[in-house]
Amino acid sequence: MTTQPTESGTAADLGHPVDDSFHVFDTTLRDGAQREGINLTVADKLTIARHLDDFGVAFIEGGWPGANPRDTEFFSRAQQEITFRNAQLVAFGATRRPGATAAEDPQVKALLDSGAPVITLVAKSHDRHVELALRTTLDENLEMVRDTVSHLRAQGRRVFVDCEHFFDGYRANPAYAKAVVRTAAEAGADVVVLCDTNGGMLPAQIQAVVSTVLADTGARLGIHAQDDTGCAVANTLAAVDAGATHVQCTANGYGERVGNANLFPVVAALELKYDKRVLPPGALAEMTRISHAIAEVVNLTPSTHQPYVGVSAFAHKAGLHASAIKVDPDLYQHIDPERVGNTMRMLVSDMAGRASIELKGRELGIELGGDRELVGRVVERVKERELKGYTYEAADASFELLLRAEAEGRARRYFRTESWRAIVEDRPDGSHANEATVKLWAKGERIVATAEGNGPVNALDRAMRVGLERIYPPLAKLELVDYKVRILEGRHGTESTTRVLITTGDGEGEWSTVGVGANVIAASWEALEDAYTYGLLRAGVDPAE
């Protein structure tokens, strides 16, 4: 693979695995951090930068040094603490102030002081913004762009220019919007980025404007798309179709308002649909892991339905789909999920047919051997249970126990419940006491255990653990990870059927179980029984009965 020269050497000299002819530019640490609910510490930003570098993006925009102490500290620590293998660090800032010079502007100096080898300048390209927001003339704005780019270039920095509100500005005054692009390129900007700052554009509009601007200016163009019309990824790819060779994205689409173009679908499309090599070899297979790791850092639950990397991206529920997938997975999947580090999943529900059950059994390591009678019984059992309110698409552990019971002719049983009781005491001072007593049989021994908890379900869980841990030590590793309650449709108000989903972990993995009952405590007990039973099954414990 050939590499193109950069300001400080060749891409190969800098350790970059891909050439300079096409850029994947990530702005999670700046634009993505503007999402409501995200508040990144310097440590968070350093962690995300490492993940993005591992993924192989070419540029990581770290923030606006000088604008706030956190971003200034980030650049200082990033230079000392991170050895970038694939990416170059980018500092973001604005063109100089009106009526000054770039050489004397303190915020331009802060960009240089950051030590970042690449600087992105935001510039006004909408004439009304120049006159109303900057309160200067159109000619002075062009001089601000020219002076700032030239100054940074003279200091040995590579410069990208973000033309803010470009598409709205182009609609209002196309000659001036193109003049900003032309001025930036002539002053030495390597890339001029056309920004759909308000996110109101559609793919056909993006493609038409980018094509025209490219032809009229000859500048190297990039695209920055917000997702306010739900078209940010499509708009980004439309710009690529029109000749843009620099795409700005954020991990998981994080960003202001509804977000930015999502890095992962854009990169996957470029690699898998456009056949562009924009990542190091093998990096695409890390995409799902990177997406989820960044979601954990920003403390947001990963979107289950995100293209390519969501846990539901390759999940199949309908029996018709399962029948086809059994013959050839490509019949209902546009790519092999392993190419992006994801996996195919079969969901079991009342929509399931024989093929769904067989494929799910294979996924769980249970070969049904083409036993049509057995598969038929499982299908009918699932449909019967779901009619009562159970759901197995989110409770694989409960389904596996049901499947094994049918396949083996008896249920896995490590203990038997004689009775349980949960008491909630309302005290005069307004506090509550929760106590549970369970009576169980395990390995021929009758066990009576009592425990308190911070709620009736927690008290039952603790009592069950107190009673069984002595006989089954592996239960000591189990921990309740998540607990969800849903009141199903019914005609009796508070007597409606309740469904509980419990997620349990043992330090090595997690599993989910379901319980349904006339009240939340009964449903929870059933889900807890399955959770403990499955935990012992995972631990390789032989059934006691």
ZAMARGU-4260 file (C-alpha; in steps of 0.2 Angstrom, whole numbers, plus 5000, padded with zeros to 4 digits):
<rodrens>
0) 5000/5000/5000 | 5007/5017/4996 | 5007/5031/5008 | 5005/5050/5004 | 5017/5062/5012
5) 5011/5073/5027 | 5018/5088/5035 | 5030/5079/5047 | 5034/5064/5036 | 5025/5050/5027
10) 5010/5041/5035 | 5021/5026/5036 | 5034/5036/5046 | 5020/5041/5059 | 5015/5023/5061
15) 4998/5025/5051 | 4992/5009/5043 | 4982/5017/5030 | 4986/5030/5017 | 4981/5048/5017
20) 4970/5048/5003 | 4954/5045/5014 | 4952/5051/5032 | 4941/5044/5046 | 4940/5058/5058
25) 4933/5055/5075 | 4926/5069/5086 | 4918/5060/5100 | 4929/5069/5113 | 4923/5086/5107
30) 4906/5086/5097 | 4901/5069/5104 | 4903/5075/5122 | 4890/5088/5119 | 4877/5075/5120
35) 4864/5078/5135 | 4869/5066/5149 | 4887/5064/5144 | 4900/5073/5156 | 4918/5066/5152
40) 4932/5068/5165 | 4950/5069/5158 | 4952/5051/5163 | 4937/5046/5153 | 4943/5056/5138
45) 4960/5047/5139 | 4952/5030/5139 | 4941/5034/5125 | 4956/5040/5115 | 4965/5024/5118
50) 4949/5014/5111 | 4948/5025/5096 | 4966/5023/5092 | 4965/5004/5094 | 4950/5004/5082
55) 4962/5013/5069 | 4954/5030/5065 | 4966/5042/5057 | 4962/5057/5068 | 4955/5060/5085
60) 4949/5077/5089 | 4952/5079/5108 | 4943/5096/5112 | 4946/5114/5112 | 4962/5118/5122
65) 4962/5135/5131 | 4943/5135/5131 | 4942/5125/5147 | 4954/5118/5159 | 4949/5100/5156
70) 4953/5100/5138 | 4969/5109/5141 | 4974/5095/5153 | 4968/5082/5141 | 4981/5087/5128
75) 4995/5089/5141 | 4991/5071/5148 | 4988/5063/5131 | 5005/5068/5124 | 5013/5060/5140
80) 5002/5045/5143 | 4997/5039/5126 | 5008/5032/5112 | 4996/5033/5097 | 4999/5019/5085
85) 4986/5023/5072 | 4979/5041/5075 | 4985/5059/5076 | 4978/5070/5090 | 4968/5085/5084
90) 4965/5101/5093 | 4949/5111/5089 | 4948/5130/5089 | 4941/5145/5080 | 4948/5157/5068
95) 4956/5173/5075 | 4945/5187/5081 | 4940/5201/5070 | 4952/5216/5069 | 4966/5206/5077
100) 4980/5195/5070 | 4982/5177/5072 | 4999/5179/5079 | 4993/5189/5093 | 4976/5180/5096
105) 4977/5170/5113 | 4966/5156/5108 | 4976/5153/5092 | 4991/5152/5104 | 4983/5140/5115
110) 4980/5128/5100 | 4999/5129/5096 | 5003/5126/5114 | 4992/5110/5115 | 5006/5102/5105
115) 4993/5094/5093 | 5001/5090/5076 | 4984/5094/5068 | 4972/5108/5071 | 4954/5110/5065
120) 4948/5128/5064 | 4929/5132/5064 | 4925/5146/5052 | 4909/5155/5047 | 4903/5151/5030
125) 4885/5158/5031 | 4884/5176/5027 | 4871/5180/5040 | 4881/5172/5054 | 4896/5182/5049
130) 4887/5198/5051 | 4875/5194/5066 | 4886/5182/5076 | 4904/5188/5072 | 4898/5206/5069
135) 4910/5209/5056 | 4911/5211/5037 | 4911/5197/5024 | 4928/5202/5018 | 4935/5202/5036
140) 4929/5185/5039 | 4938/5179/5023 | 4954/5187/5030 | 4952/5179/5047 | 4952/5162/5038
145) 4967/5166/5028 | 4977/5174/5042 | 4974/5160/5054 | 4977/5145/5042 | 4993/5153/5036
150) 4999/5157/5053 | 4996/5139/5059 | 5004/5132/5043 | 5019/5143/5046 | 5021/5135/5063
155) 5022/5117/5055 | 5004/5112/5059 | 4992/5103/5047 | 4976/5112/5046 | 4958/5107/5043
160) 4944/5120/5042 | 4926/5116/5047 | 4914/5128/5037 | 4900/5130/5050 | 4882/5130/5044
165) 4889/5128/5026 | 4874/5120/5018 | 4862/5133/5025 | 4875/5147/5020 | 4876/5139/5003
170) 4857/5140/5000 | 4857/5158/5006 | 4873/5164/4996 | 4882/5151/4987 | 4895/5163/4980
175) 4901/5168/4997 | 4900/5150/5005 | 4912/5144/4990 | 4923/5159/4993 | 4926/5153/5011
180) 4931/5136/5005 | 4942/5143/4991 | 4951/5155/5004 | 4954/5141/5016 | 4961/5130/5003
185) 4972/5143/4995 | 4979/5148/5013 | 4985/5130/5015 | 4971/5120/5023 | 4973/5102/5019
190) 4954/5098/5020 | 4939/5110/5020 | 4925/5102/5029 | 4907/5106/5024 | 4896/5105/5040
195) 4878/5102/5041 | 4877/5110/5058 | 4859/5111/5060 | 4857/5093/5053 | 4843/5098/5041
200) 4849/5091/5024 | 4844/5076/5015 | 4856/5064/5005 | 4852/5070/4987 | 4854/5088/4993
205) 4871/5084/5001 | 4877/5075/4985 | 4872/5089/4973 | 4880/5103/4984 | 4897/5093/4987
210) 4898/5089/4969 | 4896/5107/4964 | 4908/5114/4977 | 4921/5102/4972 | 4920/5106/4954
215) 4920/5125/4957 | 4934/5126/4970 | 4945/5111/4968 | 4948/5110/4986 | 4949/5093/4996
220) 4932/5092/5004 | 4926/5083/5020 | 4909/5081/5028 | 4902/5084/5045 | 4884/5078/5047
225) 4872/5080/5061 | 4857/5068/5063 | 4842/5079/5065 | 4833/5072/5050 | 4839/5054/5054
230) 4850/5055/5039 | 4868/5059/5046 | 4875/5042/5040 | 4866/5043/5023 | 4872/5061/5021
235) 4890/5056/5025 | 4890/5042/5012 | 4881/5054/4999 | 4895/5066/5002 | 4908/5052/4999
240) 4899/5048/4983 | 4901/5066/4977 | 4919/5066/4980 | 4922/5070/4999 | 4938/5061/5006
245) 4936/5065/5024 | 4922/5060/5035 | 4919/5066/5053 | 4909/5055/5065 | 4907/5051/5083
250) 4906/5034/5092 | 4889/5027/5093 | 4882/5044/5085 | 4884/5054/5101 | 4882/5072/5099
255) 4872/5088/5102 | 4853/5087/5101 | 4850/5070/5092 | 4868/5067/5088 | 4881/5065/5074
260) 4885/5053/5060 | 4888/5037/5069 | 4906/5031/5067 | 4903/5013/5066 | 4890/5011/5052
265) 4900/5024/5042 | 4916/5014/5044 | 4907/4997/5041 | 4899/5004/5025 | 4916/5011/5019
270) 4925/4995/5022 | 4911/4982/5017 | 4901/4991/5004 | 4913/5003/4996 | 4928/4992/4998
275) 4939/5006/5005 | 4953/5001/5017 | 4951/5015/5030 | 4956/5004/5045 | 4971/4993/5049
280) 4970/4975/5045 | 4958/4966/5057 | 4952/4981/5066 | 4934/4980/5059 | 4932/4964/5069
285) 4935/4974/5085 | 4920/4986/5081 | 4907/4979/5092 | 4919/4978/5107 | 4925/4996/5104
290) 4907/5002/5103 | 4902/4994/5119 | 4917/4999/5128 | 4915/5017/5124 | 4897/5016/5129
295) 4902/5009/5146 | 4915/5024/5148 | 4901/5037/5145 | 4889/5027/5156 | 4876/5025/5143
300) 4868/5008/5139 | 4873/5002/5122 | 4859/5003/5109 | 4853/4986/5106 | 4846/4990/5089
305) 4861/5000/5083 | 4867/4994/5065 | 4881/4982/5064 | 4886/4982/5083 | 4869/4981/5092
310) 4865/4964/5101 | 4849/4964/5090 | 4858/4968/5074 | 4859/4950/5069 | 4845/4943/5080
315) 4831/4933/5071 | 4814/4929/5078 | 4802/4925/5064 | 4800/4907/5060 | 4801/4910/5041
320) 4818/4919/5044 | 4824/4904/5054 | 4820/4892/5041 | 4829/4901/5028 | 4844/4904/5039
325) 4845/4886/5043 | 4848/4883/5025 | 4860/4898/5022 | 4863/4912/5035 | 4866/4925/5021
330) 4848/4923/5015 | 4843/4935/5029 | 4859/4944/5034 | 4868/4957/5023 | 4885/4953/5030
335) 4893/4939/5041 | 4891/4947/5059 | 4909/4940/5063 | 4916/4953/5051 | 4911/4967/5064
340) 4914/4957/5079 | 4896/4953/5082 | 4886/4936/5082 | 4870/4930/5075 | 4857/4926/5088
345) 4841/4916/5087 | 4826/4923/5097 | 4813/4911/5104 | 4795/4917/5105 | 4778/4912/5100
350) 4783/4916/5083 | 4796/4902/5083 | 4795/4887/5071 | 4805/4871/5071 | 4820/4879/5063
355) 4821/4893/5076 | 4821/4879/5090 | 4834/4869/5081 | 4845/4884/5078 | 4843/4890/5096
360) 4847/4873/5102 | 4863/4872/5092 | 4868/4890/5098 | 4866/4883/5116 | 4876/4868/5112
365) 4861/4856/5113 | 4860/4846/5097 | 4842/4840/5094 | 4847/4828/5081 | 4833/4831/5069
370) 4820/4824/5082 | 4804/4831/5075 | 4793/4825/5089 | 4805/4833/5102 | 4806/4850/5092
375) 4787/4850/5090 | 4785/4848/5109 | 4797/4862/5112 | 4788/4874/5100 | 4771/4870/5108
380) 4778/4872/5125 | 4785/4889/5121 | 4769/4895/5113 | 4759/4889/5128 | 4770/4898/5140
385) 4771/4914/5131 | 4752/4914/5130 | 4753/4915/5149 | 4765/4929/5149 | 4782/4921/5148
390) 4795/4928/5136 | 4811/4918/5131 | 4819/4930/5118 | 4826/4940/5133 | 4828/4925/5145
395) 4840/4912/5137 | 4844/4903/5153 | 4825/4899/5156 | 4823/4893/5139 | 4839/4882/5140
400) 4832/4874/5156 | 4815/4871/5147 | 4824/4864/5132 | 4834/4852/5142 | 4819/4847/5152
405) 4811/4841/5136 | 4826/4834/5128 | 4831/4824/5144 | 4814/4819/5149 | 4815/4828/5166
410) 4819/4845/5173 | 4836/4849/5181 | 4833/4850/5199 | 4846/4854/5212 | 4833/4859/5226
415) 4814/4858/5229 | 4804/4872/5236 | 4792/4867/5250 | 4787/4885/5254 | 4793/4903/5255
420) 4786/4918/5264 | 4790/4937/5263 | 4785/4949/5276 | 4785/4968/5274 | 4783/4977/5290
425) 4778/4996/5290 | 4785/5003/5306 | 4779/5019/5316 | 4794/5029/5311 | 4790/5027/5292
430) 4804/5014/5289 | 4801/4997/5283 | 4808/4980/5287 | 4809/4966/5275 | 4811/4948/5280
435) 4809/4931/5271 | 4809/4913/5276 | 4812/4899/5264 | 4809/4880/5266 | 4819/4870/5254
440) 4825/4852/5251 | 4842/4848/5244 | 4852/4832/5244 | 4839/4824/5255 | 4840/4838/5268
445) 4826/4849/5274 | 4833/4867/5275 | 4824/4882/5284 | 4833/4899/5281 | 4828/4917/5286
450) 4836/4933/5280 | 4832/4952/5279 | 4835/4962/5264 | 4832/4980/5257 | 4816/4973/5249
455) 4805/4957/5249 | 4814/4950/5234 | 4831/4954/5240 | 4826/4946/5257 | 4821/4930/5247
460) 4837/4930/5237 | 4847/4931/5253 | 4837/4918/5262 | 4839/4906/5247 | 4858/4909/5247
465) 4859/4907/5266 | 4850/4890/5264 | 4859/4883/5249 | 4877/4890/5249 | 4883/4877/5262
470) 4877/4863/5251 | 4882/4871/5234 | 4897/4882/5237 | 4897/4889/5219 | 4882/4899/5223
475) 4893/4911/5233 | 4899/4918/5216 | 4882/4922/5210 | 4876/4941/5210 | 4860/4948/5204
480) 4865/4961/5191 | 4848/4967/5184 | 4830/4966/5189 | 4815/4971/5178 | 4796/4970/5182
485) 4782/4972/5169 | 4764/4972/5173 | 4755/4963/5158 | 4738/4967/5151 | 4724/4961/5162
490) 4707/4966/5167 | 4708/4965/5186 | 4719/4980/5190 | 4731/4976/5204 | 4728/4958/5201
495) 4735/4958/5183 | 4749/4946/5179 | 4766/4951/5183 | 4782/4946/5173 | 4799/4948/5181
500) 4816/4946/5171 | 4832/4944/5182 | 4850/4945/5176 | 4862/4935/5186 | 4881/4934/5185
505) 4895/4923/5192 | 4910/4934/5187 | 4913/4925/5171 | 4896/4928/5162 | 4878/4933/5164
510) 4862/4925/5160 | 4843/4930/5161 | 4828/4921/5168 | 4810/4924/5168 | 4796/4921/5180
515) 4777/4925/5179 | 4765/4926/5193 | 4749/4934/5200 | 4761/4946/5210 | 4778/4952/5209
520) 4785/4942/5223 | 4779/4925/5216 | 4785/4930/5199 | 4802/4935/5206 | 4804/4918/5216
525) 4801/4908/5200 | 4815/4919/5191 | 4826/4916/5206 | 4824/4898/5206 | 4829/4897/5187
530) 4843/4909/5190 | 4851/4898/5204 | 4847/4882/5194 | 4856/4888/5179 | 4870/4895/5189
535) 4873/4877/5196 | 4872/4870/5179 | 4885/4882/5172 | 4896/4877/5187 | 4895/4859/5181
540) 4886/4853/5197 | 4877/4836/5195 | 4858/4837/5199 | 4854/4831/5216 | 4838/4823/5212
</rodrens>
